[in-house]
Amino acid sequence: MAKLTNLFGDLPTGAASEQFAELLSRPGLRIERIVSHGQVSPPQFWYDQPEGEWLVVLQGEARLAFEGETALCWLKAGDFIDIAPHRRHRVEWTHPEVATIWLAVHYA
């Protein structure tokens, strides 16, 4: 029998760092839940991932920066974005008072 789980269950509270939980992994596909409590990317750090990443914010808010772009991408609950492989990006802001819950789908 399949195990039923909930994306909003067992949420970490007040964590000092983002919490990553792998939900599903298959060849060429990885799905994870990320929970942020005001965390941002370290200064001068850019994600540069070899796979594509489709992100949706389920709760909270976040702002992403993309290399070479001046405007920030502001995501709120329900917003999603597809990030191409090697498109350098960083987390500039997540809500400090409300947990930001992301669902990230990494694909080949």
C-alpha positions, 0 to 999 in steps of 0.5 A: 500500500502506498504511504500517504504524506502531506507537503505541509506536515512535519514542517521545521520551525525557526530553522537556522538553515533551509530544510530540504526533503527529497520526496521522490527520485527517479532517473532524470527526475528529483522532487524535493520540498524546501522550507525557508524561514528568512534564509537567502543565498550566501553573498556572491553565491549563484546556483548553477545546476546541470539540470532544469528546475521547475519551482512553485511556491506553495506558501510564503514568498520569495525573491530570486535574482538571475545573473545578468538581470536587474529586476528580482523575480518575486514569487508568492503562493501559487507562482511557479517558474521553470529555470533552465539548466545552468541559468545562474540564480540565487535566493535574495529574500524569503519571508522572515515570519512565514515559512516559505514552502517550495516544491522543486522538480529537478529534471534532465 
